[in-house]
Amino acid sequence: MSNQKKIVVLGGGYGGVHVAKKLAKKFKKNDDVQITLIDKNPYHTLMTELHEVAGGRVHPESVQLDLRRIFHRTKVNVVTEFVHKIDTENQIVCSEQNCYPYDYLVIGTGSVPTYFGVPGVKENGFSLWSFEDAIKIREHMTSIFEKASLERDAAKRKEMLTFVVAGSGFTGIEMIGELLEWKKRLSKEHNVDPSEISLMVVEAMPTILNMLDRNQAAKAENYMNKHKVEIKKNAPIVEVTSNKIVLKTGEEIPTQTLIWTCGIQGNSDSCAYGLCLGRAGRIVTNEFMQSTDKQNVYIVGDIAYYEEEKGKGTPQIVEAAIQTGDTVASNIVADMEKREKTKFKSNYHGFMVSVGGRYCVANLSGMKLSGFFAMVMKHLVNLHYLWGVGGIYLIWRYLTHEFFNMEDRRSIMGGHLSSKANRLWLVPLRLYIGILWFLEAVKKLAGDKTWESLKGFDKITKFTIGEDSWIKAGNVKMPFEWLKVNGASGASQAADATTSASQAAEGAASSWPTPIIKEMPGFFQSIMKVMIPNAEVAVWFQRIVVLTELAIGLCLLAGLFTWLASAASAFMVVNFVLSAMAGWEILWYFFGAIALMGGAGRTFGLDYYVMPWITEKVSNWWLGKQKPIYK
């Protein structure tokens, strides 16, 4: 009988992914542990960014992270199936295709919107709690503007162009923020008068953003008021039809767009798990995040209900999902190793809410921010999460979607980072700098005096490596004082080389242009003394310089590995400057290299062919080759 322990994680949300990642790392080299993650979708959805998709700010794929790529090169087996049965007595999970026995089960199936019994909401409104929800809103917005552009009846058009968000929590305020930025583009694309567009937040409570402190909430409210978003408080919705909403006061608001963000509850399947349920259909846990019914069933994320304070369950936020995930992973390991389990203890660092792509309010560990710096912190928090999930690949994806490919200047950097230019104009610069680096390398290879003595085509037909070449033993071309002293050795041959090196160094010192800085900074001199302690090493270092310059020149001419060649070019310039060996004229090499890093080799260069090939091969090796789900 096998002693292998089977861990099954249900749900590829924040909590489920976090538990699977931690367990995979812990048991990386333990073949006696099998980890399976099951989700109905093949991707992990960044729930906190759904409003950006719904509001047309980013491309839909930006919030979808392929689970197989997240867990590639780990021992987690990702299964894309819909689970229809959990038998906690026999410890087995079943889908329509397969059954999965388990020793430990982690349930992280998340939550769904709750409608509080308000008639017509589910049928006539839009929720925002899944990728599919976001796409429906996105498509509806485009469609309704297109219809409004053709509508002649003013009352009917007003109904079409009135957009209501129900609920003033984080999701609601972030959604209205996207709409207030997107409306400008939509009205322009569909030839609609922007003054006819109405944006509204309807809240049943007397205040908005109740998880923030009142000053921060007021800043967000003032920002929305300034941008003509109407906020109705103490205004519960009692009925929703296809063309209006009715408030408790009796007021009717004609609209064809209601986005409902008023609350969530445990996943609707939770009642079928046979476990004790608490408030809003969430599964009750003990302090170890175990189900109170089954000790080998752990609950994580939104669906977990544990009261740290009486009457107050764990909040349904990302940080809570991750922290419950930490507790679950730790306690599964503790149980396997027969150690004492860890009690869940929350440590939330604060809350942030963005109002569009350019404004945010935040309360982070007691630090209250708003505007630009709050938005920066929001991006940094997102990047920190993505780094833990998928490393540099997800970081680059996020930066691309949020900054480099951003449309309509809907980010804190405006459109400065997303502006595009034709790389064709960089080709002449690339070729010119490539020729200069090539000639500089050839000059050093021949030797300065030898090169100068050759005229015209003689430089090609009569090229020779002269006695003053940078690569010949004894020719120290670097004017570093310590090379004259430290080059000596006991052997006569080395002594001769040192004498020659000293003479060469003295001659070289007088041949350098007037340097930008008169002498090397102390820290750089210390580094150079370690790297180039004597004349013999100096010559080898010079040979590396010649080869590097030659490689840079050839790469730029061929348009091959242009980014790396340009980065090396800039690095060489910095080294020459810090070595007090370069005059002001060298700086344009540096700034030219920066310009060429913008993909100059992808136009009339080998990078056009090579980089896509390398990208595909590296991606398949590092992230995993995409495979059909049915395989």
CORTAKA-V704541 format. One record per backbone hydrogen bond with DSSP energy under -1.0 kcal/mol. NH is the residue of the N-H (numbers start at 1). CO is the residue of the C=O. If there is no record, write none. Layout:
BEGIN
nh	co
NH	CO
NH	CO
END
This chain:
BEGIN
nh	co
5	32
7	34
8	104
9	36
10	106
11	38
17	13
18	14
19	15
20	16
21	17
22	18
23	19
24	20
25	21
26	22
27	23
30	27
33	30
34	5
36	7
37	77
38	9
39	79
44	65
46	63
47	45
49	46
50	47
52	49
54	50
55	51
56	53
57	52
58	52
62	59
63	60
64	61
65	44
67	42
70	66
71	67
74	71
77	35
79	37
81	39
84	94
85	94
87	92
92	87
93	100
94	85
95	98
100	93
102	91
103	6
104	6
105	296
106	8
107	298
108	10
112	265
114	263
118	115
121	118
124	120
125	121
126	258
134	130
135	131
136	132
137	133
138	134
139	135
140	136
141	137
142	138
143	139
144	140
145	141
146	142
147	143
148	144
149	145
150	147
157	153
158	154
159	155
160	156
161	157
163	198
164	257
165	200
166	259
167	202
173	169
174	170
175	171
176	172
177	173
178	174
179	175
180	176
182	178
183	179
186	182
187	183
188	184
189	185
190	186
192	187
196	193
197	194
198	161
200	163
201	230
202	165
203	232
209	168
212	209
217	213
218	214
219	215
220	216
221	217
222	218
223	219
224	220
225	221
226	222
227	223
228	225
229	224
230	199
232	201
234	205
235	203
238	246
239	246
240	119
241	244
245	253
246	239
247	251
248	236
250	247
253	245
255	243
256	159
259	164
260	126
261	166
265	112
266	280
267	110
270	267
272	269
273	270
278	282
281	278
282	279
283	303
284	276
285	305
286	290
289	286
291	297
292	284
297	294
298	105
299	289
300	107
304	301
305	283
312	309
317	315
321	317
322	318
323	319
324	320
325	321
326	322
327	323
328	324
329	325
330	326
331	327
332	328
333	329
334	330
335	331
336	332
337	333
339	334
344	287
351	363
353	361
355	359
361	353
362	369
363	351
364	367
365	349
367	364
369	362
371	360
375	371
376	372
377	373
378	374
379	375
380	376
381	377
382	378
383	379
384	380
385	381
386	382
387	383
388	384
389	385
390	386
391	387
395	391
396	392
397	393
398	394
399	395
400	396
401	397
402	398
403	399
404	399
405	400
410	407
411	409
414	411
416	413
425	422
426	423
427	424
430	426
431	427
432	428
433	429
434	430
435	431
436	432
437	433
438	434
439	435
440	436
441	437
442	438
443	439
444	440
445	441
446	442
447	443
451	447
452	448
453	449
458	455
459	456
460	457
461	457
462	458
466	446
469	466
470	444
475	472
476	474
480	478
483	480
484	481
486	482
495	491
496	492
497	493
498	494
499	495
500	496
501	497
502	498
503	499
504	500
505	501
506	502
507	503
508	504
509	505
510	506
512	508
516	582
525	521
526	522
527	523
528	524
529	525
530	526
531	527
532	528
538	534
539	535
540	536
541	537
542	538
543	539
544	540
545	541
546	542
547	543
548	544
549	545
550	546
551	547
552	548
553	549
554	550
555	551
556	552
557	553
558	554
559	555
560	555
565	561
566	562
567	563
568	564
569	565
570	566
571	567
572	568
573	569
574	570
575	571
576	572
577	573
578	574
579	575
580	577
581	576
586	583
587	584
589	586
591	587
592	588
593	589
594	590
595	591
596	592
597	593
598	595
600	596
602	599
606	558
607	559
608	605
609	606
610	606
611	607
613	609
614	610
615	611
616	612
617	613
618	614
619	615
620	616
621	617
622	618
623	619
631	628
END
